[in-house]
Structures are given as C-alpha cells and as structure tokens.
Amino acid sequence: QVQLVESGGGLVQAGGSLRLSCAASGRTFSSYAMGWFRQAPGKEREFVAAISWSGGNTYYADSVKGRFTISTDNAKNTVYLQMNSLKPEDTAVYYCAAGRSPLVTTTRAYDFWGQGTQVTVSS
C-alpha cells in the first residue's frame, strides 16, 4: 500500500522559510517523478515543483522559481521542498504526489497523493 505523508507545514511570517517533507513508502519509487502541488481556498490545485527520483531533473512553477528548492533523500525515501522568501500568496495546503507520466506539471500525471500540510504566511 502506497503512502505519502507530508509534514513541516505551519505558520510563518512573510520573508521566512519552511521545509516540507514527504515520506514515501509501499513500493519502489526509483522510476517515479515526485511532485509538490498546492491548493488555496477557492482555487484549483496548482503545480509547484517536481523532481525525478534520481534527482537528475527538476521543474518549478514560475511563481516559486528562485525561492523554492525540491530535493530527494533516497536513503530515507523522502522528498523535500525548501521554501524561502515566503510570501502571503504562498499560503495553501501543500500536497506531495508520485507518478510515472512525463507530464509532471499536471495533476493527472500523478497516481498517488498525500493528505496535505497547511502552510500559512502572514504579512
């Protein structure tokens, strides 16, 4: 049974940092891409960042490029999202996802999703 468990969300002031973690279990993910998405109230779920499990390729939404960094720790089967220079508009529930489609910026590329972790950035 595949499980993706996010952690690390919380309340932070604008300009601050948070690191989200996604612990993956239940299968071998070496052929998977791992993605982070976010969803704010009343809005659609949107792509934030993605990485191939080998770490060779990374992808970012324009809105987070230069501020967020996605990485993996293969030994721990964990994906991280380091978020710096946070802005109030980054406030959302952040979801981790795993999938094998090359369309890594779209929700339909992902087969498995975590339960989400809330990130709130105060101004």
Residue frames as a rotation matrix with the C-alpha (Angstrom) as fourth column:
GLN 1
0.582 0.813 0.000 0.00
0.813 -0.582 0.000 0.00
0.000 0.000 -1.000 0.00
VAL 2
-0.316 -0.701 0.639 1.49
0.686 -0.634 -0.357 3.28
0.656 0.325 0.681 -1.16
GLN 3
0.635 0.449 -0.629 1.66
0.756 -0.532 0.383 6.04
-0.162 -0.718 -0.677 1.43
LEU 4
-0.298 -0.649 0.700 2.86
0.559 -0.713 -0.424 9.61
0.774 0.264 0.575 1.05
VAL 5
0.522 0.433 -0.735 2.99
0.852 -0.232 0.469 11.50
0.033 -0.871 -0.490 4.32
GLU 6
0.074 -0.448 0.891 3.71
0.323 -0.834 -0.447 15.23
0.944 0.321 0.083 4.32
SER 7
0.528 0.060 -0.847 4.99
0.838 -0.196 0.509 17.20
-0.135 -0.979 -0.154 7.27
GLY 8
-0.495 -0.861 -0.115 6.65
0.853 -0.507 0.122 20.52
-0.163 -0.038 0.986 8.04
GLY 9
-0.092 0.526 0.846 3.83
0.513 -0.703 0.493 22.95
0.853 0.479 -0.205 7.37
GLY 10
-0.170 0.070 -0.983 2.97
0.956 -0.230 -0.182 25.76
-0.239 -0.971 -0.028 9.74
LEU 11
0.890 0.452 0.066 2.59
0.457 -0.885 -0.095 29.48
0.015 0.114 -0.993 10.25
VAL 12
-0.176 -0.978 -0.109 5.44
0.929 -0.202 0.310 31.76
-0.325 -0.047 0.945 9.21
GLN 13
0.372 0.242 -0.896 5.89
0.084 -0.970 -0.227 35.47
-0.925 0.009 -0.381 8.62
ALA 14
0.990 -0.021 0.143 6.48
0.138 -0.145 -0.980 36.85
0.041 0.989 -0.140 5.15
GLY 15
0.442 -0.897 0.002 10.14
-0.775 -0.382 -0.504 36.51
0.453 0.221 -0.864 4.23
GLY 16
0.092 -0.360 0.929 10.56
-0.818 0.505 0.277 33.43
-0.568 -0.785 -0.247 6.37
SER 17
-0.454 -0.365 -0.813 11.34
-0.764 0.628 0.144 29.82
0.458 0.687 -0.564 5.46
LEU 18
0.374 0.478 0.794 9.84
-0.726 0.684 -0.070 26.38
-0.577 -0.550 0.603 5.87
ARG 19
-0.699 -0.510 -0.501 10.93
-0.707 0.600 0.376 22.92
0.109 0.617 -0.780 4.77
LEU 20
0.458 0.875 0.156 8.25
-0.865 0.480 -0.149 20.42
-0.205 -0.066 0.977 3.83
SER 21
-0.752 -0.629 0.194 8.95
-0.582 0.773 0.250 16.70
-0.308 0.075 -0.949 3.88
CYS 22
0.438 0.831 -0.343 7.17
-0.897 0.431 -0.102 13.85
0.063 0.352 0.934 2.10
ALA 23
-0.536 -0.577 0.616 7.93
-0.645 0.751 0.143 10.34
-0.545 -0.320 -0.775 3.33
ALA 24
0.177 0.555 -0.813 7.11
-0.946 0.323 0.014 7.73
0.270 0.767 0.582 0.70
SER 25
-0.649 -0.344 0.678 6.50
-0.547 0.831 -0.102 4.04
-0.528 -0.438 -0.728 1.36
GLY 26
0.286 0.853 0.436 4.82
-0.376 0.518 -0.768 1.00
-0.881 0.055 0.469 -0.11
ARG 27
0.875 -0.085 0.476 6.80
0.440 0.548 -0.711 0.48
-0.200 0.832 0.517 -3.29
THR 28
-0.222 -0.975 -0.002 10.00
0.772 -0.177 0.610 1.28
-0.595 0.134 0.792 -5.12
PHE 29
0.701 0.573 -0.424 9.83
0.301 -0.777 -0.553 4.82
-0.646 0.260 -0.717 -6.40
SER 30
-0.276 -0.952 -0.136 13.00
0.286 -0.216 0.934 4.89
-0.918 0.219 0.332 -8.49
SER 31
-0.701 0.047 0.712 11.05
0.713 0.011 0.701 5.18
0.025 0.999 -0.042 -11.75
TYR 32
0.363 0.923 -0.123 8.65
0.932 -0.362 0.038 7.79
-0.009 -0.128 -0.992 -10.39
ALA 33
-0.512 -0.323 0.796 8.56
0.240 -0.943 -0.229 11.53
0.825 0.074 0.560 -10.53
MET 34
-0.214 0.401 -0.891 7.68
0.971 -0.017 -0.240 13.26
-0.112 -0.916 -0.385 -7.28
GLY 35
-0.376 0.146 0.915 5.74
0.404 -0.863 0.303 16.48
0.834 0.483 0.265 -7.28
TRP 36
-0.669 0.284 -0.687 4.57
0.583 -0.372 -0.722 19.18
-0.461 -0.884 0.083 -4.93
PHE 37
-0.359 0.660 0.660 1.27
0.504 -0.458 0.732 20.92
0.786 0.595 -0.168 -5.60
ARG 38
-0.914 0.139 -0.381 -0.68
0.292 -0.427 -0.856 23.46
-0.282 -0.894 0.350 -3.58
GLN 39
-0.284 0.895 0.344 -4.28
0.658 -0.079 0.749 24.49
0.697 0.439 -0.566 -3.28
ALA 40
-0.999 0.029 0.015 -5.53
-0.032 -0.766 -0.641 27.73
-0.007 -0.642 0.767 -1.77
PRO 41
-0.411 0.912 -0.002 -9.18
0.420 0.187 -0.888 28.18
-0.809 -0.365 -0.460 -0.70
GLY 42
0.510 0.773 -0.377 -11.45
-0.041 -0.416 -0.909 28.63
-0.859 0.479 -0.180 -3.69
LYS 43
0.184 -0.526 -0.830 -8.67
-0.953 -0.302 -0.020 27.91
-0.240 0.795 -0.557 -6.18
GLU 44
0.900 0.070 -0.431 -7.62
-0.254 0.886 -0.387 24.93
0.355 0.458 0.815 -8.25
ARG 45
0.662 -0.726 0.186 -4.72
0.237 0.438 0.867 22.75
-0.711 -0.530 0.462 -7.25
GLU 46
0.900 -0.366 -0.236 -1.59
-0.401 -0.490 -0.774 24.10
0.168 0.792 -0.588 -8.90
PHE 47
0.635 -0.743 -0.209 1.84
0.628 0.655 -0.421 22.76
0.450 0.137 0.883 -9.69
VAL 48
0.908 -0.417 -0.042 4.74
-0.283 -0.684 0.673 23.94
-0.310 -0.599 -0.739 -7.53
ALA 49
-0.046 -0.975 -0.217 7.74
-0.990 0.016 0.137 21.71
-0.130 0.221 -0.967 -8.22
ALA 50
0.956 0.279 0.087 8.71
-0.267 0.955 -0.133 18.24
-0.121 0.104 0.987 -9.39
ILE 51
-0.052 -0.998 0.017 11.78
-0.968 0.055 0.245 16.03
-0.245 -0.004 -0.969 -9.43
SER 52
0.441 0.057 -0.896 12.75
-0.402 0.905 -0.141 12.69
0.802 0.423 0.422 -10.87
TRP 53
0.999 0.029 0.037 13.54
-0.046 0.397 0.917 10.28
0.012 -0.917 0.398 -8.08
SER 54
0.376 -0.925 0.045 17.12
0.911 0.361 -0.201 10.05
0.170 0.117 0.979 -9.28
GLY 55
0.410 -0.149 -0.900 17.26
0.467 -0.813 0.347 13.82
-0.783 -0.562 -0.264 -8.77
GLY 56
-0.486 -0.736 0.471 18.54
0.766 -0.100 0.634 14.48
-0.419 0.670 0.613 -12.25
ASN 57
-0.607 0.362 0.708 15.69
0.428 -0.602 0.674 16.68
0.670 0.712 0.211 -13.42
THR 58
-0.538 0.464 -0.703 13.83
0.651 -0.301 -0.697 19.37
-0.536 -0.833 -0.140 -11.54
TYR 59
-0.429 0.527 0.734 10.90
0.589 -0.452 0.670 21.54
0.684 0.720 -0.117 -12.55
TYR 60
-0.680 0.175 -0.712 9.44
0.573 -0.478 -0.665 24.64
-0.457 -0.861 0.225 -10.94
ALA 61
0.475 0.823 0.312 6.46
0.880 -0.447 -0.160 26.90
0.008 0.351 -0.937 -11.39
ASP 62
-0.098 -0.519 0.849 7.48
0.506 -0.760 -0.407 30.41
0.857 0.390 0.337 -12.38
SER 63
0.601 0.471 0.646 5.93
-0.226 -0.674 0.703 31.76
0.766 -0.569 -0.299 -9.19
VAL 64
0.961 -0.229 0.152 8.38
-0.087 0.272 0.958 29.85
-0.261 -0.935 0.241 -6.97
LYS 65
0.610 -0.774 0.171 11.49
0.648 0.362 -0.670 29.69
0.457 0.520 0.722 -9.14
GLY 66
-0.169 -0.792 0.586 14.49
0.065 -0.603 -0.795 31.01
0.983 -0.096 0.154 -7.25
ARG 67
-0.103 0.199 0.974 12.73
-0.912 -0.410 -0.013 30.73
0.397 -0.890 0.224 -3.87
PHE 68
0.661 0.408 0.630 11.81
-0.624 0.765 0.160 27.04
-0.417 -0.499 0.760 -3.56
THR 69
-0.359 -0.775 -0.519 14.07
-0.901 0.433 -0.023 24.01
0.243 0.459 -0.854 -3.96
ILE 70
0.794 0.597 0.115 12.94
-0.608 0.785 0.119 20.41
-0.019 -0.165 0.986 -4.37
SER 71
-0.318 -0.925 -0.209 15.26
-0.878 0.370 -0.303 17.55
0.357 0.088 -0.930 -3.45
THR 72
0.735 0.520 -0.435 15.27
-0.348 0.840 0.415 13.88
0.581 -0.154 0.799 -2.56
ASP 73
-0.244 -0.740 0.627 16.95
-0.957 0.288 -0.032 11.70
-0.157 -0.608 -0.779 0.04
ASN 74
0.055 0.290 -0.955 16.96
-0.639 0.746 0.190 8.23
0.767 0.600 0.227 -1.49
ALA 75
-0.795 -0.430 -0.428 18.15
0.029 0.677 -0.735 6.55
0.606 -0.597 -0.526 1.69
LYS 76
-0.868 0.496 -0.031 15.15
-0.045 -0.140 -0.989 7.92
-0.495 -0.857 0.144 3.57
ASN 77
-0.547 0.682 0.485 12.67
0.818 0.313 0.483 7.67
0.177 0.661 -0.729 0.67
THR 78
0.195 0.554 -0.809 11.84
0.710 -0.649 -0.273 11.28
-0.676 -0.522 -0.520 1.36
VAL 79
-0.130 -0.127 0.983 11.23
0.828 -0.559 0.037 14.30
0.545 0.819 0.178 -0.86
TYR 80
-0.247 -0.039 -0.968 11.76
0.764 -0.622 -0.170 17.80
-0.596 -0.782 0.184 0.46
LEU 81
0.304 0.253 0.919 10.55
0.723 -0.689 -0.050 21.24
0.620 0.680 -0.392 -0.53
GLN 82
-0.397 -0.506 -0.766 12.67
0.843 -0.531 -0.085 24.01
-0.364 -0.679 0.638 0.89
MET 83
0.394 0.645 0.655 10.69
0.788 -0.604 0.120 27.24
0.473 0.469 -0.746 0.76
ASN 84
-0.479 -0.618 -0.623 12.50
0.808 -0.588 -0.038 30.55
-0.342 -0.522 0.781 1.28
SER 85
-0.985 0.069 -0.160 11.39
-0.106 -0.966 0.236 34.17
-0.138 0.250 0.958 0.99
LEU 86
-0.543 0.835 0.092 7.82
0.839 0.544 0.015 33.12
-0.038 0.086 -0.996 1.60
LYS 87
-0.918 0.343 0.198 5.00
-0.268 -0.906 0.327 35.44
0.292 0.247 0.924 0.56
PRO 88
-0.467 0.822 0.327 1.38
-0.527 0.038 -0.849 35.64
-0.710 -0.569 0.415 1.73
GLU 89
0.306 0.621 -0.722 0.31
-0.950 0.147 -0.276 34.33
-0.065 0.770 0.635 -1.68
ASP 90
-0.578 -0.525 -0.624 2.17
-0.521 0.827 -0.213 31.08
0.628 0.202 -0.752 -0.92
THR 91
-0.593 0.430 0.681 -0.49
-0.648 0.247 -0.720 30.30
-0.478 -0.868 0.132 1.67
ALA 92
0.148 0.611 -0.777 -2.15
-0.856 0.473 0.210 26.99
0.496 0.634 0.593 0.74
VAL 93
0.615 -0.034 0.788 -2.40
-0.373 0.867 0.329 23.32
-0.695 -0.497 0.520 1.54
TYR 94
-0.065 -0.756 -0.652 0.66
-0.998 0.048 0.044 21.65
-0.002 0.653 -0.757 0.02
TYR 95
0.802 0.415 0.429 0.39
-0.381 0.909 -0.167 18.14
-0.459 -0.029 0.888 -1.38
CYS 96
-0.443 -0.896 0.004 3.04
-0.683 0.341 0.646 15.61
-0.581 0.284 -0.763 -2.29
ALA 97
0.715 0.699 -0.034 2.40
-0.529 0.509 -0.679 13.28
-0.457 0.503 0.733 -5.24
ALA 98
-0.443 -0.825 0.352 4.03
-0.342 0.518 0.784 10.39
-0.829 0.227 -0.511 -7.09
GLY 99
0.715 0.699 0.025 3.55
-0.227 0.266 -0.937 9.38
-0.661 0.664 0.348 -10.70
ARG 100
-0.139 -0.788 0.600 5.21
0.418 0.502 0.757 7.96
-0.898 0.356 0.259 -13.80
SER 101
0.689 0.384 0.615 3.88
0.719 -0.249 -0.649 10.23
-0.096 0.889 -0.447 -16.51
PRO 102
-0.412 -0.885 0.216 6.29
0.906 -0.423 -0.008 12.72
0.099 0.192 0.976 -18.11
LEU 103
0.006 0.499 0.867 3.65
0.314 -0.824 0.472 15.46
0.949 0.269 -0.161 -17.76
VAL 104
-0.413 -0.310 -0.856 4.99
0.836 0.243 -0.492 16.34
0.361 -0.919 0.158 -14.33
THR 105
-0.997 0.025 0.073 3.40
-0.048 -0.936 -0.348 19.79
0.059 -0.350 0.935 -14.12
THR 106
-0.283 0.956 -0.071 -0.15
-0.658 -0.140 0.740 18.42
0.698 0.256 0.669 -14.35
THR 107
-0.180 0.278 0.944 -2.22
-0.917 0.301 -0.263 16.75
-0.357 -0.912 0.200 -11.63
ARG 108
0.792 0.601 -0.107 -3.27
-0.597 0.725 -0.345 13.94
-0.129 0.337 0.932 -13.98
ALA 109
0.178 -0.813 -0.555 0.34
-0.560 0.379 -0.736 12.76
0.809 0.442 -0.388 -14.19
TYR 110
-0.691 -0.524 0.497 0.23
-0.661 0.182 -0.728 11.54
0.291 -0.832 -0.473 -10.59
ASP 111
-0.183 0.570 -0.801 -1.20
-0.006 0.814 0.581 8.30
0.983 0.112 -0.145 -9.27
PHE 112
0.122 0.118 -0.985 -0.67
0.913 0.376 0.158 8.76
0.389 -0.919 -0.062 -5.55
TRP 113
0.032 0.007 0.999 -1.26
-0.101 -0.995 0.011 11.75
0.994 -0.101 -0.031 -3.28
GLY 114
-0.812 -0.290 -0.507 -0.57
0.491 0.130 -0.861 12.64
0.315 -0.948 0.037 0.31
GLN 115
0.074 0.908 -0.412 -3.09
0.996 -0.051 0.067 14.15
0.040 -0.415 -0.909 2.70
GLY 116
0.315 -0.013 0.949 -1.59
0.363 -0.922 -0.132 17.64
0.877 0.386 -0.286 2.54
THR 117
-0.146 -0.369 -0.918 0.03
0.978 -0.192 -0.078 20.02
-0.148 -0.909 0.389 5.00
GLN 118
0.799 0.573 0.183 -1.08
0.590 -0.806 -0.047 23.59
0.121 0.145 -0.982 5.65
VAL 119
-0.474 -0.878 -0.063 1.30
0.881 -0.472 -0.045 26.47
0.009 -0.077 0.997 5.03
THR 120
0.723 0.689 0.050 0.20
0.682 -0.723 0.108 29.92
0.111 -0.044 -0.993 6.18
VAL 121
-0.464 -0.874 0.147 2.29
0.856 -0.485 -0.178 33.00
0.227 0.044 0.973 5.51
SER 122
0.514 0.652 -0.558 1.32
0.790 -0.613 0.011 36.13
-0.335 -0.446 -0.830 7.42
SER 123
0.306 -0.352 0.885 2.03
0.606 -0.644 -0.466 39.62
0.734 0.679 0.016 6.11
